[in-house]
């Protein structure tokens, strides 16, 4: 299996586990959903539904696979998607914390682009 196929499988596994956990342990009347778009390599965990009379639609995490790297565009998970990727053996040079401005990324332990 090539690297990008492995990365697709891994992010789907991590996101599926996270969504399942939130759905099983949530007291909210909203649902945690997944967007797993292999064609464009966009992966998202989001919350959708209602809280009282207000619409709920929040992104918990958004990751793109780009240039054979994980580009973490948004991450509001407690443990952090980067931490989970590192635990799975992904090298830090294959992870971009894209939610940081480009000029700040050089001060992280991850790829700048």
Secondary structure as GFF3:
##gff-version 3
##sequence-region A 1 113
A	DSSP	alpha_helix	3	25	.	.	.	ID=ss1
A	DSSP	beta_strand	30	37	.	.	.	ID=ss2
A	DSSP	beta_strand	42	51	.	.	.	ID=ss3
A	DSSP	beta_strand	54	66	.	.	.	ID=ss4
A	DSSP	beta_strand	69	75	.	.	.	ID=ss5
A	DSSP	alpha_helix	81	87	.	.	.	ID=ss6
A	DSSP	three_ten_helix	92	94	.	.	.	ID=ss7
A	DSSP	beta_strand	95	96	.	.	.	ID=ss8
A	DSSP	three_ten_helix	105	107	.	.	.	ID=ss9
###
